């Protein structure tokens, strides 16, 4: 198995460990603490955490948790198995598109609280907004930086020797 030797350390740390672990945290809360997960989405005076979510909501949260798990495993396993920049770029480009989709899922809350409060007002963010907006901003910024070649050596077209066609 090839190592990601020419992928800068900051990218390897973020994409192979920090981001997958954060996705596992999201999976944990969605699957193991679904009522708390819902309460974190949009805290209200009468917390939804006091009662178990309805079955369709639980199923949706379990499916979400499964997707977070898939995201974490795919990102870690695929990127840790190669130093081929083309593979990294393709996976990270797909995840960047998903970042924008994830931010779009926050629009209902933004309609309720205000777009500036949800997308820009960092001091007023809840824990869920830090995870669903702030951390997504960080991931998207890291992906855009990688795709733009920020911090990369001049050998940007390098591939794994094992990945060359015969």
C-alpha positions as CSV (number, residue, x, y, z in Angstrom):
1,X,0.0,0.0,0.0
2,X,1.3,3.4,-0.9
3,X,1.6,6.2,1.6
4,X,0.6,9.8,1.0
5,X,4.2,10.9,1.2
6,X,3.9,13.9,-1.1
7,X,0.6,15.0,0.3
8,X,1.3,17.8,2.8
9,X,0.9,16.9,6.5
10,X,-1.8,19.4,7.1
11,X,-4.0,17.8,4.5
12,X,-3.3,14.3,5.6
13,X,-4.1,15.1,9.2
14,X,-7.3,16.9,8.3
15,X,-8.7,14.5,5.7
16,X,-7.4,11.2,7.1
17,X,-8.1,11.8,10.8
18,X,-9.8,15.0,12.0
19,X,-12.7,15.1,9.5
20,X,-13.5,11.3,9.6
21,X,-13.5,11.5,13.4
22,X,-15.8,14.4,13.4
23,X,-18.2,12.5,11.0
24,X,-18.1,9.6,13.5
25,X,-19.1,12.0,16.2
26,X,-22.1,13.1,14.1
27,X,-23.0,9.5,13.4
28,X,-22.8,8.7,17.2
29,X,-25.2,11.5,18.1
30,X,-27.6,10.8,15.2
31,X,-27.8,7.1,16.0
32,X,-27.2,6.8,19.7
33,X,-28.6,10.1,21.0
34,X,-31.2,11.0,18.4
35,X,-33.4,13.1,20.7
36,X,-30.3,15.2,21.7
37,X,-29.3,15.4,18.1
38,X,-32.7,16.9,17.2
39,X,-32.6,19.2,20.2
40,X,-29.2,20.5,19.0
41,X,-30.6,21.3,15.6
42,X,-33.0,24.0,16.7
43,X,-33.2,24.4,20.5
44,X,-36.6,25.5,21.6
45,X,-38.0,26.4,25.0
46,X,-39.8,23.1,25.1
47,X,-37.0,20.7,24.2
48,X,-37.7,17.8,21.9
49,X,-35.2,15.8,23.8
50,X,-37.7,15.1,26.5
51,X,-39.4,12.5,24.4
52,X,-38.2,9.9,21.9
53,X,-38.5,11.0,18.3
54,X,-41.2,9.4,16.2
55,X,-40.3,6.3,14.2
56,X,-40.0,8.0,10.8
57,X,-37.6,10.6,12.4
58,X,-35.6,7.8,14.0
59,X,-35.3,6.0,10.8
60,X,-34.1,9.2,9.1
61,X,-31.6,9.8,11.8
62,X,-30.3,6.2,11.6
63,X,-29.9,6.6,7.9
64,X,-28.1,9.9,8.4
65,X,-25.8,8.2,10.9
66,X,-25.1,5.5,8.4
67,X,-24.2,8.1,5.8
68,X,-21.9,9.9,8.2
69,X,-20.2,6.5,8.8
70,X,-19.9,5.9,5.1
71,X,-18.4,9.4,4.6
72,X,-15.8,8.8,7.4
73,X,-14.8,5.4,6.1
74,X,-14.6,6.4,2.5
75,X,-12.6,9.5,3.1
76,X,-10.1,7.7,5.4
77,X,-9.8,4.4,3.5
78,X,-9.6,5.8,0.0
79,X,-7.3,8.7,0.8
80,X,-5.0,6.6,3.1
81,X,-4.6,4.0,0.4
82,X,-3.0,6.2,-2.2
83,X,-0.8,9.3,-2.7
84,X,-2.2,9.7,-6.3
85,X,-3.2,13.4,-6.4
86,X,-5.7,12.6,-9.1
87,X,-7.6,10.3,-6.7
88,X,-7.4,12.8,-3.9
89,X,-8.7,15.6,-6.2
90,X,-11.6,13.5,-7.4
91,X,-12.7,12.4,-4.0
92,X,-12.3,15.9,-2.5
93,X,-14.1,17.5,-5.4
94,X,-17.1,15.2,-4.7
95,X,-16.9,16.0,-1.0
96,X,-16.8,19.8,-1.8
97,X,-20.0,19.5,-3.8
98,X,-21.5,17.6,-0.7
99,X,-20.3,20.5,1.5
100,X,-22.5,22.9,-0.4
101,X,-25.3,20.4,-0.2
102,X,-24.8,20.2,3.6
103,X,-24.9,23.9,3.9
104,X,-28.1,24.0,1.9
105,X,-29.7,21.7,4.5
106,X,-29.4,24.6,7.0
107,X,-31.6,26.9,4.9
108,X,-34.8,26.0,6.9
109,X,-33.1,27.0,10.1
110,X,-31.8,30.2,8.3
111,X,-35.3,31.1,7.3
112,X,-36.4,30.7,10.9
113,X,-33.4,32.5,12.6
114,X,-32.2,34.6,9.8
115,X,-29.5,33.9,7.2
116,X,-26.9,36.1,8.8
117,X,-27.4,34.4,12.2
118,X,-27.1,30.9,10.8
119,X,-24.3,31.4,8.2
120,X,-22.2,34.3,9.5
121,X,-22.9,35.2,13.1
122,X,-20.2,33.0,14.7
123,X,-20.6,34.3,18.3
124,X,-24.3,33.3,18.3
125,X,-23.8,29.8,16.8
126,X,-25.0,26.8,18.8
127,X,-22.9,23.6,18.9
128,X,-24.9,22.2,16.0
129,X,-24.3,25.3,13.9
130,X,-20.6,25.1,14.7
131,X,-20.7,21.5,13.4
132,X,-23.1,22.0,10.5
133,X,-21.8,25.3,9.3
134,X,-18.4,26.2,10.9
135,X,-16.8,22.8,10.5
136,X,-18.3,22.5,6.9
137,X,-16.7,25.9,6.1
138,X,-13.4,24.5,7.4
139,X,-13.7,21.3,5.4
140,X,-14.7,23.2,2.2
141,X,-11.8,25.6,2.7
142,X,-9.4,22.7,3.1
143,X,-10.8,21.0,0.0
144,X,-10.6,24.2,-2.1
145,X,-7.1,24.9,-0.9
146,X,-6.0,21.3,-1.9
147,X,-7.8,21.5,-5.2
148,X,-6.1,24.9,-5.9
149,X,-2.7,23.4,-5.1
150,X,-2.1,25.5,-2.0
151,X,1.0,24.2,-0.2
152,X,1.7,21.6,-2.8
153,X,5.2,20.9,-4.2
154,X,5.9,21.5,-7.9
155,X,5.2,17.8,-8.7
156,X,1.5,18.2,-8.8
157,X,0.9,15.6,-11.4
158,X,2.6,12.8,-9.5
159,X,0.9,9.4,-9.3
160,X,1.5,6.3,-7.3
161,X,3.8,4.0,-9.3
162,X,1.4,1.2,-8.5
163,X,-1.4,3.1,-10.2
164,X,0.3,3.5,-13.6
165,X,-1.3,1.6,-16.4
166,X,0.7,-1.3,-17.9
